[in-house]
Amino acid sequence: MSERVRARLRLLHDEYVSAVNSAVEEGREDLVERLVADYPDAALRVMAEYDEVPDAA
């Protein structure tokens, strides 16, 4: 995986952590669940954007 993808994934992670923390502080369990469920797809989109998605074997 390229450093560019790693950097983008770190940024995505930080964005989601911040959003989840804010949702927890607000008592928004529904939003926490939605963010947690959406994160893997968002990470895959980042990797696909840079053609870094591994082939399923």
C-alpha positions in Angstrom: 0.0 0.0 0.0 1.4 3.4 -0.9 2.2 6.1 1.6 -0.4 8.3 -0.1 -3.1 5.7 0.7 -1.9 5.2 4.2 -2.0 9.0 4.8 -5.5 9.2 3.4 -6.7 6.3 5.5 -5.2 7.9 8.7 -7.1 11.1 7.9 -10.3 9.1 7.4 -9.7 7.3 10.7 -9.2 10.6 12.5 -12.3 12.1 10.9 -14.4 9.1 12.0 -12.9 9.0 15.5 -13.8 12.7 15.9 -17.3 12.1 14.6 -17.9 9.1 16.8 -16.6 10.9 19.9 -18.9 13.9 19.2 -21.9 11.5 18.7 -21.1 9.8 22.0 -20.9 13.1 23.8 -24.3 14.0 22.3 -25.8 10.7 23.3 -26.5 9.8 19.7 -26.1 6.0 19.8 -27.9 5.8 16.4 -25.3 8.0 14.8 -22.5 6.1 16.4 -23.8 2.8 15.0 -24.2 4.4 11.5 -20.7 5.8 11.6 -19.2 2.4 12.7 -21.1 0.6 10.0 -20.1 3.0 7.3 -16.4 3.2 8.1 -15.3 -0.1 6.3 -17.0 1.1 3.1 -15.4 4.5 3.3 -12.0 2.9 3.8 -12.6 0.7 0.7 -13.6 3.7 -1.3 -10.3 5.4 -0.4 -8.4 2.3 -1.5 -10.4 2.0 -4.7 -9.8 5.7 -5.4 -6.1 4.9 -5.6 -6.5 1.4 -7.2 -5.2 -0.2 -4.1 -8.1 -2.7 -3.4 -6.7 -6.2 -3.2 -8.2 -8.8 -5.4 -10.5 -11.2 -3.7 -9.1 -14.7 -4.0 
